[in-house]
């Protein structure tokens, strides 16, 4: 089931170009022979990406000779790799043990990234499979009723990436007005990907195709469990599957009935405060940020509930994911929220905040309601749902 709470509509990057061919097996592994139009003698690196640590590492490197290059080796786990041409442009390849040929034109861009280029690939059945299914996904996005939405999403991403705040704000408002249409499109795309996964459960292409859609933002826990139970064989050897397994374990840590992981963060007064400091109370952990409009829009009603139940043993612990502490403090002052406030930390540059990662927070706002022993009762209760649950717990 598609989730729709405070999720920013992202345009998905497309890879590959429709090309089919027979795979010639190489006795001891793979060869990749490539030709680059207008190529020189610069360095080419074959890299792989770790989706958990969000880092790239080099598998092999070579120098082009008048635009030609060659790699050889053996892979025990067929997977997507990226060819890095001296950090100027990049091409994707589904690497497997076969004789592979690539033809690359740096002027032929891929998707909406100026540095990503198309590659014509022969000799990799997996690459052909991936290209064919991503073309099917793209055909949904290119339907007339969705095309303007896709272009708007690309424009928003570009504005946000370039720091054009006012432009991004305006574009986001336009996207929000088209949310129903966006949800319809994303639902069809997700159904296409999951349908492929069910029919090709051992293919390394399946987890790579699904990608970061493996998230509570898009899937129920039951759907995620089905996917983990379905994938097998070489599909489980991909780095994307490793990410799935890591994400799935994190989500299991915060399922109803589980004791909520403890944490210690700083208050606005720069004092340490732990979840375990709250004794014998029902606690609503609220993950939010100063820039999250739905988060702050929910606070007038939450303030009413807090005033009603705080003397009966109800506490709110608001965990901000702001990296800008001034914006965090300003939002607290503006909203006049008197519950407990702490701000999350960022121990790894380029990663989500630490406690939000511990709790596998998929979007903002995300809430967890805990019982007096610190066990999770429910997740993402908002407005009427939270009203009903608190009435049940406190009898009023």
Order of alpha helices (4+ residues) and beta strands (2+ residues): beta-beta-beta-beta-beta-beta-beta-beta-alpha-alpha-alpha-alpha-alpha-alpha-alpha-beta-beta-beta-alpha-alpha-beta-alpha-beta-alpha-beta-beta-alpha
